[in-house]
Structure formats: C-alpha cells, structure tokens
Amino acid sequence: MYPYDKNRVQLPVVGKKAYCLYINRLIRRPLASTRADFWSMIWEQNVGVVAMVTNLVEESMRKCFQYWPISSENDCQYSDYTIRLLSEETYANFVVRTLHCTKVDDKRVNNI
C-alpha cells in the first residue's frame, strides 16, 4: 500500500543510512522492523496522542507489535528514541497509557 502525498511524513536520515525515507501517518500498526520509524514520526511531528484501536493479539493472530515498555521499570530504546511508561490506567474495554519520549542529544521531551 502506498500513501498519498498528503499522508506522508518525511523522516530524517539517521547516521549514514536512510532505512525509511517516509512513513504513512495513517499507518495501521508498527511492525517490529518499523518501531524506530514510528517513534521518529511521533517525535518529528510532535504527536501528543496515539490511538491504537486493536489488541496486540486477536483470535491468535498478531495484530500489532508492542511499541511501548511493558512496565515503568523497563524503558524501550528504538534507534535514538527512549520510551518510558509513566502511567497505565486499565478500564473495561481499553487502556490509557502515558508515555515519555526522549531523543539522544536533544533536551526536548514529548509526552504521549
């Protein structure tokens, strides 16, 4: 599937290689191989809310790869981005997580 130009987000080149030059901002889910690109898009576009409308696994089928830490004690590192789970509130049919995203060599913080 190829996105329309209006849905494409240009990603910066990290290091000497460009693994992904753009990402579709209307992505269905991050794959294991695109989690760093997903967080790059979140950072570059200063995204404040991510709505995931599926479970990680449904009817024994993997629907999405987890792109956040499993606990507040374990940060996740995806390329230059460190993700920390600040809070998690579980409701009957959904979960609200607050995440803290930082980038190497950048003092800015993005809370999602």
ChimeraX attribute file (.defattr): number of C-alpha atoms within 10 A of each C-alpha:
attribute: neighborCount
match mode: 1-to-1
recipient: residues
	/A:1	4
	/A:2	8
	/A:3	14
	/A:4	9
	/A:5	8
	/A:6	8
	/A:7	14
	/A:8	17
	/A:9	19
	/A:10	16
	/A:11	19
	/A:12	15
	/A:13	11
	/A:14	12
	/A:15	7
	/A:16	6
	/A:17	8
	/A:18	11
	/A:19	14
	/A:20	14
	/A:21	13
	/A:22	16
	/A:23	19
	/A:24	18
	/A:25	16
	/A:26	11
	/A:27	11
	/A:28	12
	/A:29	18
	/A:30	17
	/A:31	15
	/A:32	11
	/A:33	9
	/A:34	17
	/A:35	19
	/A:36	21
	/A:37	22
	/A:38	20
	/A:39	25
	/A:40	23
	/A:41	21
	/A:42	19
	/A:43	20
	/A:44	12
	/A:45	13
	/A:46	13
	/A:47	13
	/A:48	12
	/A:49	11
	/A:50	9
	/A:51	6
	/A:52	12
	/A:53	9
	/A:54	12
	/A:55	14
	/A:56	14
	/A:57	11
	/A:58	10
	/A:59	7
	/A:60	7
	/A:61	9
	/A:62	10
	/A:63	16
	/A:64	17
	/A:65	16
	/A:66	14
	/A:67	19
	/A:68	23
	/A:69	17
	/A:70	12
	/A:71	13
	/A:72	14
	/A:73	9
	/A:74	12
	/A:75	16
	/A:76	16
	/A:77	19
	/A:78	18
	/A:79	14
	/A:80	14
	/A:81	18
	/A:82	18
	/A:83	23
	/A:84	22
	/A:85	21
	/A:86	15
	/A:87	12
	/A:88	13
	/A:89	9
	/A:90	9
	/A:91	8
	/A:92	5
	/A:93	5
	/A:94	12
	/A:95	10
	/A:96	11
	/A:97	15
	/A:98	15
	/A:99	19
	/A:100	17
	/A:101	21
	/A:102	19
	/A:103	19
	/A:104	10
	/A:105	7
	/A:106	9
	/A:107	7
	/A:108	10
	/A:109	12
	/A:110	15
	/A:111	17
	/A:112	17
